[in-house]
Amino acid sequence: MLLLGGAATVEALTGMNRKLASFLIPWGVILYTAAGGLKATFIASYLHTVIIYAVLIIMITMVYIKKYSPDQIYDYLESVAVLTKEECQAIYSFENGTTFYDEETYACGPVPNNNSGSYLTMLSADGLMFGIINIVGNFGTVFVDQSYWQSAIAAKPTSASRGYLLGGICWFAIPFSLATSLGLASTALMLPITSTEASAGLVPPAVATHLMGNAGSVLILTMLFMAIVSTGSAESIAVSSLVAYDIYREYFNPDATGDQILKVSRYVIVIFGLVIGAFSVGLDALGLNLGWIFLFMGIVIGSAVIPLWNMMTWEKASGTGAVISAWTGLILAVITWLVACSIQSGSITMDNLGKNEPMLAGNLVAILSSGLIHFVYSRWRPQAFSFDELDNRIRLVENDLSGLSAEDKDPKMLDSSYQWIKTRGLAVTTVLLVIWPLASIPARTFTRGYFKFWIYVAIVWGLLAAIVITILPLWESSRELMQMTSGFSRLILERNIHKRSSGTNTDDSGDEEDADLNVESLHYCALKTHEKTDISRVV
């Protein structure tokens, strides 16, 4: 999905054919992921995320501080919503007066199904439908995405629980702050962006280019490339791990060594990169874009959410029931989606299938039906499973226990971490999904003061998230960074001493001793890079 939107953006900003971009972009992922593996992914993800947040702060600053102010954007949005059809036709017209305005294509005039037709409101029927679809789809991406599970497994339990919660709060700044700045600016400035272009993800590059020229285009391209590479590397590692451990090692070579698994993983990473490029081209050939795929995502994967949740938290949850409910939920969701489209539009086409109403029906059936089916099945045929058995059934490659301490496997500590994240995760979810939207309803159409408060929250949230993402990993890793720096400094110093003394030292024993020290320093640095990864350091 991200590759599809990225290829469209690259084509819009550079002129490169999007099909070619779909194949070239994955190679930025393949090269370093195949060479460096999970550790390279963690380190690169930190650098990518820092760059993404840096561009985010620049865009917020350009919209609300340097170029415009919250008051100006508020006035512009108010004026756009009261324009008549004739005024919109005059604005969106060629120099000879011929208009190219279409109510279904451009954002101009009152917004259908919004309170008072305003852009400055949370009372929006289409917004509510999109919000529900978004929740279902994103629940699916987190629960079904192997990269999330893999990162959690690679981290210490206490760090994973806190890191994922903090990471989620920081991540929210990206859609929230970016939409509040570039998203609103596109409508306020009445840029000629069609609904198709907006659905393809071209609003940010269009606004950035309008505000900053070529510099804005470069920044958005950089931000986009960082997002694609960061996500792509995590997905590549996730898929390669599934194939190497759950297929190759499980069914073909149970006694596989670490080197053999690594070799298989590298092959899979290259193949997966080529496959996603071809898949992106296929979706584009069907006329599907980023927005369509985003809405459809929950229909495909939403049915796995509740069964997976039950499997993690309910000892009597049935494994067989989870499989049956997930597939049954998918089938029911697709049927509902098609029927709803036929009832609403009278015919089934890609455009009609992409409307909010059929997508909403399919998403809700996917997540709710599978949960109900799994609950009933587990009550009918409960599976008595103790989670203590899970640890005993995990076979480590070459029995590698590096990075694991007795404290990391303490049942009391694990239960404490589980309770910690359950209560705080529920609290954050309630605030973001229930309290915040409900608190915005009494405002109806935002006043100038309420809108400015909203903007300040977006700015502060984005700024604090950028600071946390940039500084906290360095602070928490300061001891390891100092040790590595000390080791490399020692190595360089020893080499300099060796060079100075090589002209007068005729005894080979001195060279051997110096070489031993160099090897020791290299070994020390290597050991430090193989320590247990802390997920909170790479949030």
Secondary structure, DSSP 8 states (H G I E B T S, - for coil): -HHHHHHHHHHHHH---HHHHHHHHHHHHHHHHHHHHHHHHHHHHHHHHHHHHHHHHHHHHIIIIII--HHHHHHHHHHHHT--HHHHHHHSB-TTS-B---TTTS--S--TTBGGG-SSBS-BHHHHHHHHHHHHHHHHHHHH-HHHHHHHHHS-HHHHHHHHHHHHHHHTHHHHHHIIIIIHHHHHTT----HHHHHTT-HHHHHHHHHHTHHHHHHHHHHHHHHHHHHHHHHHHHHHHIIIIIIIIIII-TT--HHHHHHHHHHHHHHHHHHHHHHHHHHHHTT--HHHHHHHHHHHHGGGHHHHHHHHH-TT--HHHHHHHHHHHHHHHHHHHHHHHHHHHSS--HHHHTSHHHHHHHHHHHHHHHHHHHHHHHHHS-----THHHHHH---GGG--TT--TGGG-HHHHHHHHHHHHHHHHHHHHIIIIIHHHHHSTT-B--HHHHHHHHHHHHHHHHHHHHHHHHHHHHHTHHHHHHHHHHHHHHHHHHHHHHHHTTT---HHHHHHHHHHHHHHHHHHHHHHTS---GGGG-
